[in-house]
Amino acid sequence: MYASTAGIGSSLQRLRRFPDYQHNQLLILAGLEMTIAYELLEALQRIWSSIFWKRSNSATKFAVNKKMEGIVFDAGTSIINAGKLLNQYYDEHGVEEGDRAAWSEIIMSLISANRWHKEQFGKDCDLKQLTIDL
């Protein structure tokens, strides 16, 4: 498992236990974005493990790498979107004193997941971003 996957999973679990999670649309949407990122990173692990890299021809390796670049980019986008939604929630509603520790854990897990994602897949994200037609 990738460290970023674990960070997203941790942040998502903490968010689901947050008191206002079931009652606020922004938190629900942030949870959906985190779920998307988690599932994409899990799919990435399955794809990586699905081929024999030493025995595969270059066309197969190229195709798999392109697929993985897209998945990594989409996962990173979902992580960023989740962070934006959480920031919007905080700006609009704030966090009560008793919930600050739980909120801090959610945010720190997401920040760590984003940092680990950039460390592990930053080059892949940059390559994908350069190929997007604007």
C-alpha positions as CSV (number, residue, x, y, z in Angstrom):
1,M,0.0,0.0,0.0
2,Y,1.2,3.5,-0.8
3,A,1.7,5.9,2.1
4,S,-0.7,8.4,0.4
5,T,-3.4,5.7,0.3
6,A,-3.0,5.1,4.0
7,G,-3.1,8.9,4.7
8,I,-6.3,9.3,2.7
9,G,-7.8,6.3,4.4
10,S,-6.9,7.7,7.8
11,S,-8.3,11.1,7.0
12,L,-11.5,9.6,5.6
13,Q,-12.1,7.5,8.7
14,R,-11.6,10.5,11.0
15,L,-13.9,12.6,8.8
16,R,-16.7,10.0,9.0
17,R,-16.5,10.1,12.8
18,F,-16.6,13.9,12.9
19,P,-19.9,15.1,14.6
20,D,-21.2,17.2,11.7
21,Y,-20.3,14.7,8.9
22,Q,-23.8,13.3,8.3
23,H,-25.5,16.7,8.4
24,N,-23.3,18.9,6.2
25,Q,-23.1,18.8,2.4
26,L,-19.5,20.1,2.3
27,L,-18.2,17.4,4.6
28,I,-20.1,14.7,2.6
29,L,-18.6,16.0,-0.6
30,A,-15.1,16.1,0.9
31,G,-15.7,12.5,2.0
32,L,-16.7,11.5,-1.5
33,E,-13.5,13.2,-2.9
34,M,-11.4,11.3,-0.4
35,T,-13.2,8.0,-1.3
36,I,-12.4,8.7,-5.0
37,A,-8.8,9.3,-4.2
38,Y,-8.5,6.2,-2.1
39,E,-10.2,4.0,-4.7
40,L,-8.0,5.4,-7.4
41,L,-4.8,4.7,-5.5
42,E,-6.0,1.2,-4.7
43,A,-6.6,0.7,-8.4
44,L,-3.1,2.0,-9.1
45,Q,-1.7,-0.6,-6.8
46,R,-3.7,-3.4,-8.5
47,I,-2.6,-2.2,-12.0
48,W,1.1,-2.0,-11.0
49,S,0.9,-5.6,-9.6
50,S,-1.0,-7.0,-12.5
51,I,1.8,-7.2,-15.1
52,F,5.3,-8.8,-15.1
53,W,7.5,-5.7,-15.7
54,K,10.6,-7.5,-16.7
55,R,8.9,-9.8,-19.2
56,S,6.5,-7.3,-20.7
57,N,7.2,-5.6,-24.0
58,S,7.8,-1.9,-24.3
59,A,4.3,-1.2,-25.8
60,T,2.6,-2.8,-22.8
61,K,4.8,-1.0,-20.3
62,F,4.1,2.3,-22.1
63,A,0.4,1.7,-22.1
64,V,0.3,0.8,-18.4
65,N,2.5,3.8,-17.5
66,K,0.1,6.1,-19.4
67,K,-2.9,4.6,-17.6
68,M,-1.1,5.0,-14.2
69,E,-0.2,8.6,-14.9
70,G,-3.9,9.4,-15.5
71,I,-5.0,7.6,-12.3
72,V,-2.3,9.3,-10.2
73,F,-3.3,12.8,-11.6
74,D,-7.0,12.1,-10.9
75,A,-6.2,11.0,-7.4
76,G,-4.2,14.1,-6.7
77,T,-7.0,16.2,-8.0
78,S,-9.4,14.5,-5.6
79,I,-7.1,15.1,-2.7
80,I,-6.9,18.8,-3.5
81,N,-10.6,19.1,-4.0
82,A,-11.2,17.4,-0.6
83,G,-8.9,20.0,1.0
84,K,-10.7,22.9,-0.7
85,L,-14.1,21.6,0.5
86,L,-12.8,21.2,4.1
87,N,-11.4,24.7,4.0
88,Q,-14.7,26.0,2.7
89,Y,-16.5,24.2,5.6
90,Y,-14.1,25.7,8.1
91,D,-14.6,29.2,6.6
92,E,-18.4,28.9,6.7
93,H,-19.0,27.0,9.9
94,G,-15.9,27.0,12.0
95,V,-15.2,24.2,14.4
96,E,-16.3,24.0,18.0
97,E,-13.7,23.9,20.8
98,G,-14.5,20.3,21.6
99,D,-14.1,19.2,18.0
100,R,-10.8,21.0,17.3
101,A,-8.6,17.9,18.0
102,A,-10.6,15.7,15.7
103,W,-10.6,18.4,13.0
104,S,-6.8,18.8,13.4
105,E,-6.3,15.1,12.9
106,I,-8.5,15.1,9.7
107,I,-6.5,18.0,8.3
108,M,-3.1,16.7,9.2
109,S,-3.8,13.3,7.7
110,L,-5.0,14.9,4.5
111,I,-1.9,17.2,4.4
112,S,0.4,14.2,4.9
113,A,-1.4,12.2,2.2
114,N,-1.0,15.1,-0.2
115,R,2.7,15.5,0.7
116,W,3.3,11.7,0.3
117,H,1.3,11.7,-3.0
118,K,3.6,14.5,-4.3
119,E,6.7,12.7,-3.2
120,Q,5.7,9.4,-4.7
121,F,3.9,10.5,-7.9
122,G,4.9,14.2,-8.5
123,K,6.7,13.4,-11.7
124,D,3.8,11.4,-13.0
125,C,1.4,14.2,-12.2
126,D,3.6,16.7,-14.0
127,L,3.9,14.5,-17.1
128,K,0.1,14.1,-17.2
129,Q,-0.5,17.8,-16.7
130,L,1.9,18.7,-19.6
131,T,-0.2,16.5,-22.0
132,I,-3.6,18.0,-21.1
133,D,-4.9,20.1,-23.9
134,L,-5.9,23.6,-22.7
